[in-house]
Amino acid sequence: MLRHGSFTFDLEGVSRAASHQIVRHRIASFSQQSQRYLKITRSYGFLRPSGIPEDLRVPVEIHGQKMELNFADVMDLTRQAEEGLVAKGIKAEDSRYLRPNAATTNIVMSMSPRQLIHFFNLRCAPDAQWEIRDLAWSMYASVSIATPQLFGPLPAADESDYVKKRVLLVNELVEKQRASFEQTQAGELFHLELLPYLDLAHPVESFVRKY
């Protein structure tokens, strides 16, 4: 099971910065939303790091005109510029070069339990980048409730008090929701509540399909 089992995760609304980290795990299968053929609209989103205050403004200068912009302003400018290029006949595959790492995307990942454990050991660590760390802990909680016989304490818990403490928190949230998960009909999605157990840097919703 560790070598030949398979888990599939549908990761929605992750930043391109995070997706670039995810695909570095080569022993896995990925299907990622294309930026080349995705229709450009003002509705595509971005993810603002919690470390950047929403009202923080930075000075910029364009053609001698000075102004102060916050994070959302800059994202909106890149979005308008990309749409403007397309409107003027520039191919979408070229216009997308303006899109920032904060732009969100969707990616499907399939990985064996053995590789998932390796993924968790790296991405659940305290020094992992905040977004992929939040994703990794939500994924660890999901597989823990789906197949507890395969996923026990992470090996990294032996070397990190941070990981050890959070593994215990995951065990607690899983045990409190196990009965409800077992009552879920086969084929349906179970909403796994991560809060208030896990202190995440940004909102993450986790759903597990019951088989």
Stockholm file with secondary structure:
# STOCKHOLM 1.0

chainA/1-211         MLRHGSFTFDLEGVSRAASHQIVRHRIASFSQQSQRYLKITRSYGFLRPSGIPEDLRVPVEIHGQKMELNFADVMDLTRQAEEGLVAKGIKAEDSRYLRPNAATTNIVMSMSPRQLIHFFNLRCAPDAQWEIRDLAWSMYASVSIATPQLFGPLPAADESDYVKKRVLLVNELVEKQRASFEQTQAGELFHLELLPYLDLAHPVESFVRKY
#=GR chainA/1-211 SS CTTTCCEEEEEEEEEHHHHHHHTTCCSSEEEECCTTTSCCCTTCCBCCCTTSCTTCCEEEEETTEEEEECHHHHHHHHHHHHHHHHHTTCCHHHHGGGCCTTBEEEEEEEECHHHHHHHHHHHTSTTSCHHHHHHHHHHHHHHHHHCTTTCCSCGGGGTCHHHHHHHHHHHHHHHHHHHHHHTSCTTCEEEECCTTTSCCSSCCCEEEECC
#=GC SS_cons         CTTTCCEEEEEEEEEHHHHHHHTTCCSSEEEECCTTTSCCCTTCCBCCCTTSCTTCCEEEEETTEEEEECHHHHHHHHHHHHHHHHHTTCCHHHHGGGCCTTBEEEEEEEECHHHHHHHHHHHTSTTSCHHHHHHHHHHHHHHHHHCTTTCCSCGGGGTCHHHHHHHHHHHHHHHHHHHHHHTSCTTCEEEECCTTTSCCSSCCCEEEECC
//
